[in-house]
Amino acid sequence: MEKLPKLPVPDLKLSLDSYLRSVKHLVSDTQFGKTRAVVEAFGRPGGVGETLQEQLREKRENTENWVYDVWLDDMYLKNRLALPVNSSPALVFPKQSFRDYRDSLIFAARLVLGVSQYKTLVDGKTLLDAHLCMDQYQRLFSSSRRAGLQRDTLVTADGAHVIVACRNQFFVLNLTEGSCGLNEADVQAQLQWIYEQTQTRAQTQPAVGLLTADGRADWASAREQLLKDPVNRESVELMESCMCVVCLDDPAGLDPSDANRASLMLHGGGQEKNGANRWYDKPLQFVIGADGVCGVVCEHSPLEGIVLVQCTEHVLKHIRSSSFKPVSGRSVSELPHPRRLVWKCSAGIQSALASAADHLQRLVRNLDMNVSTFTAHGKEWIKQQKMSPDAYIQLALQLAFYRSHRRPVSTYESASLRRFRQGRVDNIRSATPEALAFAKAMTDGRTSTQDTEKMEKLRAAVEAQTQITALVVAGMGTDNHLLGLREMAKEMKMETPDIFSDETYHISNHFILSTSQVPTTEEMFCCYGPVVADGYGVCYNPQADRMLFCVSSSSESTETCSGLFVRELDAGLRDMMHLCMNHSARRQQRQTV
């Protein structure tokens, strides 16, 4: 495979001009005046900006990817918030029709073997794409996020075992016994044994998985205490080195609506339900509920959503590949029993567990999740209008926020950089001046603004969004560039330039609307929590004839309401559809005449 190019360092003036253009309409005139003065001073010839730019170019020459490490730290590893809801996304499967718990174990056995099969493909490097960086696939099964007091670390330990979580207990399931691997019946038998072992409290261990749901500094402190005991140390090592975690959940007792299933994937329902039946530090946690609520929750730092989607789609196809019924194999007695992990918990650990349970419960209460499917049309109809579906949807999101809050919103849209070595993502700043002009025309000028003018503003906004997207995916995004320049200032032990002060950089980079397109070919959808307390998380899945939106926000925030946002999104999409249809009809009439 020909080696991919390195990520370029964007032109300094281009990034600074783009930055100013992206924030001008989002802040007050006074604030923008201050920001512009700071940015212009930073970018003046011979100034500090050019010095840092030169250092960044030199770093590019000496590294595979000049932004990767600092981006990973800034986006994930230095974030001290708990992983559930705040960081880890989830994929939600269709509700399964299990007749009883045995059906759920059959599903789980097929899933385990599908995961093992996909890992074999990854290890054999048979999933190569010469045009995209494949590093993230290597981290899918071998990574674990290790909590630290100030900063987490990504560790690599490539084990061949699966951890099965059942009723807050953890078991080691080895997929090879002796010289041969386990078949489907063998895995079913092992899962059956695990299930039976957890039906009584005779051998119950503390629900240590709760600790991984706590704030990262708190978990790091508890982890240090845990590791003082060699028994715990071995258990932690087995957790960190597994290829994935399979969580066999008890029925949650909730209506299995899309929103409830999404919420349960993100936090498990707290300690009272299945929130402790997790180990959130692993990239892959497959959840199989006895009530048919299934999906996968992902520790996000090693990989992006598309990698998770492709793995999961392979697994779901494997599950469907043969008839859904029990098969015969070796009896439970003929197989070595899975090993139950043992934990020795001091009074300090017990206190940490209680605190973690309380913190998780607050996350459960605070998540306002709404999942909605727009059925009037899908991405194919948008293509027929000669517009980019993603740009069109981003405009609909801008319109929905404007109608909900009567102001524009700082927006983050994830854009892949996998065409470059070690490429992850950068930010498409979707809140363009053109998007605001369109939202105002559709809202403030509903009666006075002519449809022709609205249509012109729609196409202008789509074009602006399309151009920005093209720049970002080509490695010319603003946000990673500024992040790299800020890091250069730190490395040079330079006094923090004013452009990176809270008064300018933070205010202009407080992304209230965090959005991501995660398309799937299987019937499932992606969701995640709001990135900031006063914001929204919006994940959308455009299909040919419909579009699914997962909107999350904080119940404690007085600024947000997921239900209101979804209502305005639905209404806005319909208004945009009618605008396009009416414009097309009038054009055809003129052509006829």
N, C-alpha and C positions, 0 to 999 in steps of 0.2 A: 504494500500500500504506500503510495506516495505521501510523504509527510505533509501535514496540513500547515498552512501559513501561521505565523505568529499574529496575535492580536495587535493591530496598529495602534499607535498613539495619535489621537485626533489632533487636528490643528488647534492651537490655543485660542486664536481669535474666533474661530468657528464655534468652539464650545462656549466661550464667554458670551458671544452674541446670542447663541441659541438659549443659553441660560436666562439672559435678561428678557428675551422675547417670551419665554415660557412662564415667567413669574410676574410680568408687568401687570396683567389683568387680575392677578390673584391676591395682590397686597394693596394697601392704601397708597395714595400718591406720595405721601410723606415717606412711607417705608421704602417704596420703590426708588425714590430719589436718593435715599441713603445707600440702598443696595447698588444702584448704578454707579454712584461715586466710588464705592469700595471696589466694585468689579473693574471699573476703568483704571483705578490706581494699580490694581493687581496686574492688569494686562498691559500697562504702558511699556513702550520699548525700553529695554535694559532693566526692567523692574523685576520684582521677586517672582512674578509669574513665569517669565522667560527663563529665569534661573532654575526653577523647579521643573519646567518643561524639559529643559536640557538633561536634567538628572533622570527624569522619567524615561526619556529616549535611551539613555545609557542603560537604565535598568532593563528595558525591553531587549537590548542586545545580549544581556547576560542572564536572562531567565526565559523559561518556556512561555510564561504568561505573566506580564507585569502587574496585573490586578488581582490574580487569583487568590493569593494568600490574604491580602488586605480585605478583599471583598468577602471572603469566607469568614474572617474575624468580625467584620463590621455587620454583616447580615445575620450571622448565626452564633459563632462561638463565643463572642463577648456579650451576647444578649443574656441577661440574667433571669428572664421570665421563664415560667414553667413551659414545657413543651406542649402539653395538651392545649388545644384551642389556639394558643398564641403563636405556635410555630408549625406544628405537624399537620399536614393536610391528610385527607382520607379519600378513598374511592369507595363508593357505596354500590353494592351489588343489588340486583332485583331481589325483592322479597322471595325467599325460598319456601316451597310448600313441603316442609318436613312433616311426616306423619307422627314421628316420635323422635326421641333422641338418637336412636339407631341410624335413622336417615341422615342426621347431622354428622354422625361419625363417618358414614360412607362418603359424604361430601368432603369432610376433612381429610380422609385418607387419599381421595383422588387429588385434592389440592396439594397435599404434601408431596406426592409423587410428581405432580406437574411442576412444582417449584424445583424439585431435585433435577428434573429433566431440563428445565430452563437454565439452571446453574451449570449443568454439563455443557450446554451450548455456549454459555458465557465463558467458562473456563477453557473451552476448546477454540475460542475466538472465531466462532462460525457466524457471529452476528455482525460482521464487519460492514461498515459503510464508509467507502473511501472518501466521501465528501463531508463526513461529520466526525467529531471527536467522540470516541467510545469509552473514555476513561470512566465515566459515571457507572457503566455497566459492571466494571470490575469492583466497584465499591458497594454494589447492590447487596451482596451476600457476605462481604468480608469486613464491613465497617461496623463500628459502634461509637457512639458519642459518649465520651467520658467526662463527667461533671468536674469542674474545677472551681475554686473559690473566686477567682477573677476571670478566668477564661476556660472554656471547655477545650478538649482536644478530640480529634478523630483518630481512633486507633484501628489497627488492622489485625485481625486474627481469623484465619480462614478455616473454620471447623466444618466437619461433614455431618454434624448432628443438628436436629431441630429441637427447640424447646417448646414443650406443650404446656400451656397454662390452663388450669381447670380449677375453679373455685379458689382462686388466689394462690394455688400451689403450682410449683414448677417441676417438670419432669424432663429428663434427657431422653430423647428418642433417637437412637442410632439407626440409620437407614441401611447399614451393612452389618450383618451378623455372620462372622466367620468369613468364608470365601464368596458368599453370594449376598446380593442385595435383597431387601424386603420387597415382596410383591404387595398388591393392593390388599389382599386378604390378611397378610401379616400386619400391615399398618393398621387395618381395621381392628385386628385383635389387640394390638398394643394400645390403641386409643380406647378400646372397650375396657381394658384393664385399668388404665388411668382414670377413666370415668368412674368405675366402680370403687376405686381406692379413695375417691374424694367424696363419696356419699355419706361417710361417717366422719366424725371429728376425732377419731382415735389417734391419727397421726398428723393432725393439722399443724402446719408451720405458720409463723407470722406472715401477714400479707405485705412482704417486703417490696413488692412491685409498686406500692403506693409512693415509695420514696422517689422513684423516677418521675413521678407526676408533679413533684414539688418544684419550687424555684431552684435554679441551678446551683446557687451558692449553698442553699440549705441541703440539697441533695449531696453536694460535694463534702460538706461537713459530716453528714451522716455516713457517707461512704468511707471516709477516713476512719470513723469508729468501727464500721463493719469489718474493714480489712485487717483490723488488729487481731481478729480470730482467724486461724488458718482454715477452719471449716467454711467460714463465710467467704474467705478469699478464693477458695476453690469454686464455690458456687457462683461468685461474681465472674470469674474467668470463664466458666462454662456458659453463662448468660452472654457475655461479650463476644464469644467466639462462635456462637451458633449461626447457621445460615439464615434462619428466620425464627420468629415466634408464632405459634399457632394458638390462638385463644379460644377455648371452648367455653362459650358464655351461657349462663343460665338465662331463661326467659326474662326480659326486662319489664314485662307487664305494662308496656305502653302501646298505644295505637301505632302500628307500623307505617305511619305516613312517611313521605320522603323526608320531611324536615326532622321528624323524630329519629329516623334511621341515620340521617346525616349527623345529628347531634350525638347519638350513641357511638358512632364510629370515632368521633373526635375526643370524647371524654369518658365513654363507657357508662355514663349515668352516675358517676361518683361511687364512693365506697359502698353505698347501700345497694347498688346494682353490680356492675362489672368493672368499675373504674380501677379496682385494685388488681384485676386479672390481666395485667399488662406489664410490659417492660419497655417504656417509651424511648429508651436510648437506642434501640435497634431500628435500622431503616425499614424492615419489613415486619409488620405484625398483622397476620391474617386473622380476622375475627369470624368465628362461626357460631352463631347463636342458635340454641335449641329451638327458638321461636322463628327461625328463618331469617333473622336480621344478620346480614353478613357483609363483609367488606375488608378493606385493608387500610391501616393507618401507617403513615410513613414519617420517620425522622428525616427531616428535609435537608440537613446540611450536606450529605454526601451526593445528592442527586436531584434532578429536576423531575417534574411531573410526567413528562413524556416517557422517561425511562420506567417509571412505576407503571404507567398505563400499558406499555408494551409487554412487560413481564406479566402483569395481571391478565391481559387478554390472552396470552399464551396459556396461562393456568386455567382460565375459564373454558377455553376450547378443549383442553385436556380433560376437564371434568365432564364435558359433554360427549367425549369421544366414544364412550361405550355405554351400554344400558345401565340405568341407575338402580342397581339391586345388589344385595350382599353376594359375595363370592366366597367359596370355600378355600381354606388354606390351612397352614399349621395351627394347631390349637394354641391357646394362650400359654398352656403349661409347657409347650415345646420351645417357646421363645424366652430368652432372658428378659426379665421384667425391666421396663424403663426405670431409670434411677430418679428418685425424688430428691430434689435439692433441699439441703438442710440449712437452716439459719439459726445462729445463736445471737439473740438480741438482748442487749443490756437495757437498763432502765432509760438510758439516754436515747437509744434507738426506738424504744417503745414510745417515748415522748415525741420523737421526730415523726413517727408513723401517725400519731394522733394529729399533729400539726399539719402534716401533708394531707391527711384526709379532709381536714377543715378547709385547706386552701383549694383542693380539688372541688369540693362542694360549692365553693364560691364561683369557680369557673363554670360549673354546671348551671347554677342559678343565673349567671350573668350572660350566658350565650343566648342571643336572640337570632334564631335561624329560620329562614324562609326559603323554601324550594318551590320554584314555579316553572311550568312548561308553557311556552308561547307556541300556540298551534296554528295561528293564522297563516304563517309561512315559515320557511327555513332559509338556509343559506343559498339554495339554488335560485329562489326568487330574487334574492339580493343580487346574485350574479347576473340575472336577466336585466337588472337595472343598470348594468355596466359599472358596478361599484364593488369594492372589496368588502366581503362580509365582515371581516374583523373591524375595519374602519367604521363601517355602518353601525355595528353593535356598540363600538366605543362611543359613537355619537349619541346613540340611544341612552347609554349610561350617563353621559354628560347632561342630556336633557332631563332624565329622571331625577338626577340630583338637583338640578336647577329648579325644577318644579316642586321638589320636596322642600328645598331650603332657600330658594330665591337668591342664590349666589353661586358663583363658579366654585370648583373644587380642585385642589391639588391632587393629581392622579398618577398612580404608578401602574404601568402595564408591562408585564414581564415579556422580554424578547430574548430568544435563544441566540447564543454566540457559539454554538457547537461547530460552526464551520472553521473555527480557529482552535489551535492547540489548547487543551485544558479549558475550553470555553464553557462558561456557565450562562449567565444572563446579564442584561443591562435593562435600563428603564426607558420605555417609550412614554414621554410626557404627553398624555392624550388630551389634557385640558388646554387646547390651543385657543388663541384668540378667535379663530374661525369657528371653533366649536361653541364658544360663548355667544358669538353673533347669531349662530343658528338657533341656539337654545332660547335666546331672547326673542328672536323673530317668531318662534313657535309658541312662545308663552306670553310675553308682554304685548306682542303685536298680533294676537290671534285674529282680531277682526280687521285691523287697519292694514296689516302687511299682506300684500298680494301673494298668491300661491307661487307665481313666477319668481318673485324675489326670494321666497322661502326655499324654493328648489335650487336657486342659484347659490344660496348660502349653504344648503345641504351639500351640494357637489363641491363647493370650495372647501368645506370642512373635511369632507372625505379625502380630497386631494391633499390637503395639508397633513392629515393623519397618515396617509399612504407614503408621503415623502419622508416624514420623520421616521416612520417604521423602516423604510429602506436604508436610511442613514444608520440607524441603531444596529440593525442586523449585520451591516457592513463593518461594524466595529467603531462607528463614529458617534456613539452616544455621549451625552453630556455627563451623566451621573458617575459612571465608572471613572471617567477622566478626572473629574473634580476629586473623587475619592483618592485616586492615585496621586494627585498633586498634594493633597492634604497629608498623605503618608510620607511623601518626599520631604515635606517641611518638618515632620517629626523626626525622620531619619537624619536630617541635617541639623537637628536640635535647634531649629530656627524658632523664634517667637511666632506664635500662631498668627498667620496673616488674617487681617480683618475679614476677608471673604469667608473664612471658616468659623467666624464667631457665631454665637447663638443668635445674635440680633439679625444676622443676614442668612447664613447657611441653614440653620435649623428652621427658621420661620418659612423659608422658601422650600424646604425639603420635608415638611411635615405632611406626608402623603395620606390624606384622609380616605381616599378611595383607592383601594388596592385591588387590581383586577388581573385576571389571567384566563386565557382561552385554553381549555383542556379538552380537545375532541377525542371521542372514543368510537371504535367500531363495534364494540360489545355494548350491551344494554347496561350501562352503569354511568355514574357521574362522580365528579370530584367536588370537594367542598373544603373550606378552611375557615378559620375564625378571623375577626377583624384584627388588623395589624396594630392599630392604635385604639386607645380607649374611646375616642370620639369619632371613629371612622367606620367604614364598611369594608368587608371583604366580599368580592364578587367574582365567582368562578362561573364561566359559561361554557356550554357544550353545544355548538351549532351543528345540527344535523340537516339532512337534505330538506325535510319538510317541517321541521320544528326546531325550537331552541330552548334549551334548559338552563335556568339561572339559579345558582345557589347564592343567596345573599345573607351575610351574617353581620351582626353588630352587637354592641354591648347593651344589655337591659338596664344597666345602671346609668348609662349616658342619657342626659336630657336632650342631646343634640340629634340622636339617631333613632330610627324605627325601621326595621327591616320590612315590615308589612307595608308601610307607607311607600317605601322606596320601590317595592315590587309592583304596587298598584300604579305608581307613576310610570314605571318602566313599561308595563303592559299597555297603558294608555298612550305613552309616547311612541312605542313601536307601531301601534295601530294608526296614530296620526301620521307618522312617517310613511306608512304603507299607503294610506289614503292620498297623501300628498303626491307620492310617486305615481299612483294609478290615475289620479285626476290630471296630472301633468301629461302623462302618456296619452290619455284619452283626448285631451285638447290638441295635442300635437298631431294625432291621427286625424282628427276632424279637419285641421288646417290643411293637412296633406291631401285629404279627400276633396276639399273645396278647391 
